[in-house]
Amino acid sequence: MKGISKTIIALIIVVIVIIAVVGVYYITLHKSTTTPSISTTPPVTLTVVTFSGESAKFIQCAGNLFSEEHPGVTVKVICYPFSEYIDQEITALSAHSTEYDIIGFTSTSAQKVAPYLICLNESMFNMSDIIMPQEDFGGIIYNSTTGKTEMIGIAYETAVYLTAYKECIFCNSTLAEEFYNEYHMNFSPTTWENWTVVLDVDNFLTSHGITKYGFLIDDHVKHGIIDAYPAVFGWYYERCPELTQGKIGGLPGYNIMFESYILPGYSYPLPSFNSTAGIEALETYYDLVSYEPSPSSIQICYGNFAEFYPDAAGAFIFTSQLTCLNTTEREHTYLAPLPGDYAETGTDFLGVSKYSLHKQLAEEFLAFLVSPQVQKMAFLKFGKFPISKEAFQELMSNTSLPSYEIEWLTQVYRAAEEAWANPPNIPPTYPELIPSFNNEVYCYLTGKISAQEALNNAAQDWIKAVSG
């Protein structure tokens, strides 16, 4: 029995070996006659829609870098002219289209696109590195229905409305001494504590034939007035306790163009600008405009300020407008906060569409976009000021940068932390509040009505809009 058993066992071993050899031969033959199977990530395209310009170029450049780190992912930026992009976005979003994953918008159009955007996952972003006054005005909105704030977008650059001035004029010690002897005020814009000194500077420079114009300020009726007036009004608003009730920047969404409190019996705050402080600000605005071309013939705006800037002392502009200046003008332009050491925000945002098929990946790209390294690139390659504090600090320490760029970074960072003098961005802002306010103020600037009448008319229109 033992002999038989050994024979059987030996036969079994032989059979197993033969099967194994045949198996190896079959596998080898199969490999040699078929295409190898490779595991790949299905290709994904993240589509960003925004307005055309340097910001869109920066987003696309960052998208290309993101693709290098995420094989199989392509970022595609679609651009429309600024006057068209919101309508293009809303048309697609209202149809629940999956065409766009990431939606671009501005501070004042935030509420227009908000119903179509997801609430972003804040844990994906290093919020302690983000300059929050920039994020707060448009990226974080106040939902009047729920009474809560929601993060619908991330600011991908810092843009503030501040003072731009000619270094060759204001660093001239002879002019500084002459101005001080005549007005008993400091000539340097970084020290200005109120708007009165601006008017004195305008008068000094134009009356002495040093410049043709004073400090330019936007007075364009289509949009510019709603940017320029709050910048001036902020000084008066801050110093009026009856309007602020201790909340300098106003209520979320309503901001300084409304009172910082809600009266009993109301569900909304009342307009703040039809007040003594508002009238004083409008009269100051009128005086500023008087030192530039007449608004009835030429309105200063984003598109044409560079044309008049060579003949002016400086301008009150958004930082994004610096790219409109030629190289010589840029190199001789320095920056400062608005008089009184504050600023207005005017940054842009990106949010994720509710109808995107790649929501998490879209959020990952946004987090990548605002990372310090990418934000440094935004300034170095595209002249966009960072939203990242770390990027700002590293750039300001970069001694290889031109001195005027170091000065820009220093002053923009300073102004960005105090950028609270903002117009509203509640739902009726774009379609109703801006047109009614701008038209009434323009009528005042061109001498058709009084300051009180203009602001009262606009306030009544605003109350109807917010209460309706």
C-alpha positions in Angstrom: 0.0 0.0 0.0 2.8 2.3 0.8 4.4 1.7 -2.7 1.1 2.4 -4.4 0.6 5.5 -2.5 4.0 6.8 -3.4 3.3 6.1 -7.1 0.0 7.9 -7.0 1.6 10.9 -5.2 4.3 11.1 -7.8 1.8 11.0 -10.6 -0.2 13.8 -9.0 3.0 16.0 -8.7 3.9 15.4 -12.4 0.3 16.4 -13.4 0.5 19.6 -11.3 3.9 20.5 -12.8 2.6 20.0 -16.4 -0.5 22.2 -15.7 1.8 24.9 -14.2 4.1 24.9 -17.3 1.2 25.0 -19.7 -0.3 27.9 -17.7 2.9 29.9 -17.8 3.2 29.2 -21.6 -0.4 30.4 -22.2 0.1 33.5 -20.1 3.4 34.3 -21.9 1.8 33.7 -25.3 -1.2 35.9 -24.4 1.0 38.8 -23.3 3.0 38.6 -26.5 -0.1 38.9 -28.7 -2.3 41.5 -26.9 -2.0 45.2 -25.8 -1.0 45.6 -22.2 -3.8 47.0 -19.9 -2.9 50.3 -18.2 -4.9 51.8 -15.4 -5.7 55.6 -16.2 -7.7 58.4 -14.7 -10.6 59.3 -17.0 -9.9 62.8 -18.5 -11.7 65.6 -16.8 -12.1 69.2 -17.9 -12.8 71.9 -15.4 -14.3 74.9 -17.2 -14.0 78.4 -15.7 -16.2 81.3 -17.0 -15.2 84.9 -16.3 -14.6 88.2 -17.9 -11.6 88.8 -20.2 -8.4 90.5 -19.0 -5.3 89.8 -17.0 -7.1 88.0 -14.3 -8.4 85.5 -16.8 -4.9 85.0 -18.1 -3.7 84.4 -14.6 -6.4 81.8 -13.9 -5.5 79.9 -17.1 -1.8 79.9 -16.2 -2.6 78.6 -12.8 -4.9 76.0 -14.4 -2.0 74.8 -16.6 0.1 74.3 -13.4 -2.8 72.5 -11.7 -3.0 70.1 -14.7 0.7 69.2 -14.4 0.0 68.1 -10.8 -3.2 66.3 -11.7 -2.7 64.1 -14.7 -5.9 63.7 -16.7 -7.3 67.1 -15.6 -7.5 70.1 -17.9 -8.5 73.6 -16.8 -10.2 75.6 -19.5 -11.0 79.3 -19.1 -13.8 80.8 -21.2 -13.9 84.7 -21.3 -16.5 87.2 -22.3 -16.3 91.0 -22.3 -17.0 92.5 -18.9 -20.4 93.9 -20.1 -21.6 90.5 -21.2 -20.1 87.8 -18.9 -22.7 87.9 -16.1 -25.6 87.5 -18.6 -23.8 84.7 -20.3 -23.3 83.0 -16.9 -26.9 83.5 -15.8 -28.3 82.1 -19.1 -26.3 78.9 -18.6 -26.9 78.6 -14.9 -30.7 79.2 -15.0 -30.9 76.4 -17.5 -29.1 74.1 -15.0 -26.3 73.6 -17.6 -23.3 71.5 -16.6 -21.1 73.5 -19.1 -19.4 75.6 -16.4 -17.8 74.3 -13.3 -16.4 77.5 -11.8 -18.2 80.8 -12.0 -16.5 84.3 -11.9 -18.2 87.3 -10.4 -17.5 90.6 -8.8 -18.5 92.0 -5.4 -21.6 93.8 -6.5 -22.8 90.9 -8.7 -22.3 88.3 -5.9 -26.0 88.1 -5.0 -27.0 87.7 -8.7 -25.1 84.5 -9.1 -25.4 83.2 -5.5 -28.5 81.1 -6.0 -26.6 79.0 -8.5 -23.4 78.4 -6.4 -22.6 75.9 -3.7 -21.5 76.9 -0.2 -17.7 76.3 -0.3 -16.1 74.0 2.2 -14.0 76.4 4.2 -11.8 73.6 5.6 -10.2 73.2 2.1 -8.8 76.7 2.3 -6.3 78.2 4.7 -8.6 81.0 5.8 -6.1 82.4 8.2 -3.9 83.2 5.2 -6.6 85.0 3.3 -7.0 88.8 3.6 -10.6 88.7 5.0 -11.8 92.2 4.2 -11.3 91.2 0.6 -13.1 87.9 1.0 -16.0 89.4 3.1 -17.2 91.7 0.3 -18.7 89.3 -2.1 -17.2 85.9 -1.3 -19.1 85.8 2.0 -22.7 87.0 1.5 -25.6 87.7 3.9 -28.6 85.5 3.2 -31.5 87.7 4.2 -33.9 84.7 4.1 -31.9 82.6 6.6 -30.3 85.5 8.4 -26.9 83.7 8.0 -23.7 84.3 6.1 -22.6 81.9 3.4 -19.2 81.5 1.7 -20.1 81.3 -2.0 -16.8 82.3 -3.5 -13.1 82.8 -2.9 -11.3 86.0 -3.7 -8.3 85.1 -5.9 -6.6 88.5 -5.8 -6.5 91.7 -3.7 -8.1 94.8 -5.4 -8.6 98.0 -3.4 -9.7 101.5 -4.3 -7.1 103.9 -3.0 -4.9 106.9 -3.7 -2.4 106.8 -6.6 0.0 109.8 -6.7 2.9 111.1 -8.7 6.2 110.5 -6.8 7.9 113.2 -8.8 5.5 115.8 -7.4 4.9 114.6 -3.9 8.5 113.7 -3.1 9.6 117.2 -4.1 10.8 119.0 -1.0 10.5 122.5 -2.5 6.8 121.9 -3.4 6.2 120.3 0.0 7.6 123.4 1.8 5.6 125.8 -0.4 2.4 123.8 0.3 2.9 123.7 4.0 3.6 127.4 4.2 0.4 128.1 2.3 -2.0 125.5 3.8 -0.2 124.3 7.0 -0.7 120.7 6.0 1.6 117.8 5.2 2.0 117.3 1.4 2.6 113.5 1.5 -0.5 111.5 0.6 0.5 108.7 3.1 -0.2 111.2 5.9 -3.5 112.7 4.8 -6.2 112.5 7.5 -9.2 114.0 5.6 -10.5 114.9 2.2 -10.1 118.7 2.8 -6.3 118.3 2.3 -7.0 116.7 -1.1 -9.0 119.7 -2.2 -6.2 122.0 -1.0 -3.6 120.0 -2.9 -5.8 120.1 -6.0 -6.1 123.9 -5.7 -2.4 124.4 -5.0 -1.2 122.3 -7.9 -3.7 123.6 -10.5 -3.5 127.3 -9.4 0.3 127.2 -9.6 0.3 125.6 -13.0 2.1 122.5 -11.8 -0.7 120.2 -13.1 -3.6 120.7 -15.4 -5.9 118.5 -13.3 -6.1 117.6 -9.6 -6.7 114.1 -8.4 -8.9 112.2 -10.9 -11.9 110.4 -9.6 -14.4 108.3 -11.5 -17.7 110.1 -12.3 -19.1 107.8 -14.9 -22.9 107.5 -14.7 -23.1 103.8 -15.8 -21.1 102.4 -13.0 -18.2 104.6 -11.7 -20.2 106.8 -9.3 -21.2 103.9 -7.1 -17.5 103.1 -6.6 -16.3 106.7 -6.1 -18.9 108.1 -3.8 -18.6 105.3 -1.1 -14.8 105.9 -1.1 -15.4 109.5 -0.1 -18.4 108.8 2.1 -16.5 106.3 4.2 -14.7 109.1 6.0 -17.9 110.8 7.0 -19.8 107.6 7.8 -17.0 106.4 10.2 -17.3 109.6 12.1 -21.1 109.6 12.5 -22.2 107.4 15.4 -25.9 107.9 14.5 -25.2 105.9 11.3 -22.7 103.4 12.5 -23.8 102.4 16.0 -20.3 101.1 16.4 -20.3 99.0 13.2 -17.9 100.9 11.0 -18.4 98.8 7.8 -22.2 98.5 8.2 -24.3 95.3 8.1 -23.1 92.4 5.9 -24.4 92.9 2.4 -25.8 96.4 3.0 -22.4 97.9 4.0 -21.9 101.7 4.5 -24.6 102.9 2.1 -27.1 101.8 4.7 -27.3 102.4 8.4 -25.6 99.8 10.6 -28.8 98.9 12.4 -32.4 97.9 11.7 -35.2 99.9 13.3 -38.1 98.1 15.0 -40.8 97.2 12.6 -38.4 97.0 9.6 -36.7 93.9 8.1 -34.0 96.0 6.5 -31.8 99.0 7.4 -32.5 102.4 5.9 -30.2 104.2 3.5 -27.5 106.2 5.2 -26.4 108.6 2.5 -29.4 111.0 2.7 -28.0 112.4 5.9 -25.9 115.3 6.8 -22.8 113.1 6.5 -24.0 111.9 3.1 -24.6 115.4 1.8 -21.1 116.6 3.0 -19.6 113.6 1.3 -21.4 114.4 -2.0 -20.4 118.1 -1.9 -16.8 117.0 -1.4 -17.2 114.6 -4.3 -18.5 117.5 -6.4 -15.5 119.6 -5.5 -13.1 116.8 -6.4 -14.8 116.4 -9.8 -14.4 120.2 -10.4 -10.6 119.7 -10.7 -11.0 117.4 -13.7 -12.7 117.6 -17.1 -16.4 118.5 -16.8 -18.7 115.4 -16.4 -21.1 116.9 -18.8 -18.5 116.6 -21.6 -16.1 113.9 -20.4 -16.7 111.4 -17.7 -13.6 109.9 -16.1 -13.9 106.1 -15.9 -12.0 102.9 -15.7 -11.4 102.9 -19.5 -10.1 106.5 -20.0 -8.4 107.6 -16.8 -5.0 106.7 -18.2 -5.5 109.2 -21.0 -5.9 112.1 -18.5 -3.5 110.8 -15.8 -0.3 112.3 -17.3 -1.8 115.8 -16.7 -3.1 115.1 -13.2 -1.6 115.1 -9.7 -2.8 111.5 -9.2 -6.0 109.5 -9.1 -8.4 107.5 -6.9 -8.4 104.1 -8.6 -8.7 100.4 -8.1 -5.3 98.7 -8.0 -6.2 96.8 -11.2 -6.2 100.1 -13.1 -2.4 100.3 -12.6 -1.9 98.0 -15.5 -3.6 100.6 -17.8 -0.6 103.0 -17.3 2.5 102.9 -19.5 5.8 101.8 -18.0 7.1 105.3 -17.2 3.8 106.3 -15.5 3.8 103.1 -13.4 7.4 103.5 -12.3 6.7 107.1 -11.0 3.3 106.3 -9.4 3.2 105.5 -5.7 0.2 104.4 -3.6 -1.5 105.3 -0.3 -4.8 104.5 1.5 -7.7 106.9 1.1 -7.4 110.0 3.3 -8.1 108.9 6.9 -6.3 105.5 6.4 -9.0 103.2 4.9 -10.0 101.8 1.5 -12.8 100.3 -0.5 -12.8 96.8 -1.8 -13.3 95.9 -5.4 -12.0 92.3 -5.8 -13.2 89.5 -7.9 -14.3 86.0 -7.0 -14.7 82.4 -8.2 -17.4 80.0 -7.0 -18.5 76.5 -7.9 -21.7 75.9 -9.9 -24.4 73.8 -8.3 -24.6 71.9 -11.6 -20.9 71.1 -11.9 -20.2 67.4 -12.3 -16.8 67.9 -10.6 -17.5 70.0 -7.5 -14.8 68.6 -5.2 -12.1 68.9 -7.9 -13.3 72.5 -8.6 -12.8 73.3 -5.0 -9.3 71.7 -5.0 -8.4 74.0 -7.9 -9.7 77.1 -6.1 -7.6 76.1 -3.1 -4.6 75.7 -5.4 -5.3 79.1 -6.9 -5.0 81.0 -3.6 -2.0 79.1 -2.3 1.0 81.3 -1.5 3.2 80.1 -4.3 0.5 80.6 -7.0 -0.4 84.0 -5.5 3.2 85.1 -5.8 3.2 84.2 -9.4 0.0 86.2 -9.9 2.0 89.4 -9.0 5.3 88.6 -10.7 3.8 87.5 -14.0 0.4 89.3 -14.2 0.7 92.3 -11.8 -2.2 91.0 -9.6 -1.9 91.7 -5.9 -2.1 88.5 -3.8 -5.0 87.5 -1.6 -2.5 85.5 0.5 -0.8 87.2 3.4 2.2 84.9 3.1 2.7 85.7 -0.5 2.5 89.4 0.3 5.2 89.1 3.0 7.5 87.1 0.8 7.1 89.6 -2.1 7.7 92.6 0.2 11.0 90.9 1.3 12.1 90.3 -2.3 14.9 92.8 -2.7 15.2 92.0 -6.4 11.9 93.7 -7.1 11.9 97.4 -8.3 11.5 99.8 -5.4 8.2 101.1 -6.7 6.7 97.6 -6.6 7.9 97.1 -3.0 6.2 100.4 -2.2 3.0 99.3 -4.0 2.9 96.0 -2.1 3.4 97.7 1.2 0.7 100.2 0.7 -1.8 97.8 -0.8 -1.3 95.4 2.0 -1.9 98.2 4.5 -5.0 99.4 2.7 -6.5 95.9 2.1 -6.7 95.3 5.9 -8.9 98.4 6.2 -11.0 98.1 3.1 -14.5 98.5 4.5 -15.9 101.5 2.7 -18.0 99.5 0.3 -21.3 99.9 -1.6 -24.0 97.2 -1.1 -24.1 93.8 -2.7 -27.6 92.7 -1.8 -29.9 91.2 -4.6 -31.3 94.5 -6.0 -27.9 96.2 -6.1 -27.1 95.5 -9.8 -30.5 96.0 -11.4 -31.9 98.8 -9.2 -29.7 100.4 -6.6 -26.8 101.3 -8.8 -28.8 102.9 -11.7 -31.0 105.0 -9.4 -28.1 106.3 -7.3 -25.8 107.0 -10.2 -28.4 108.8 -12.2 -29.4 111.1 -9.3 -25.8 111.9 -8.4 -25.0 112.6 -12.0 -27.8 115.0 -12.2 -26.3 116.8 -9.2 -22.8 116.8 -10.6 -24.1 118.4 -13.8 -26.0 121.1 -12.0 -29.6 119.9 -12.6 -30.6 119.3 -8.9 -29.3 119.9 -5.4 -27.3 117.5 -3.3 -30.2 117.0 -0.9 -32.7 116.4 -3.7 -30.4 113.9 -5.4 -29.8 111.8 -2.3 -33.4 111.9 -1.1 -34.6 110.7 -4.5 -32.1 107.9 -4.5 -32.9 106.9 -0.9 -36.6 106.6 -1.8 -35.8 104.4 -4.8 -33.6 102.2 -2.6 -36.3 101.8 0.1 -38.7 100.6 -2.6 -36.2 98.2 -3.9 -35.2 96.6 -0.6 -38.8 96.5 0.7 -40.3 95.1 -2.4 
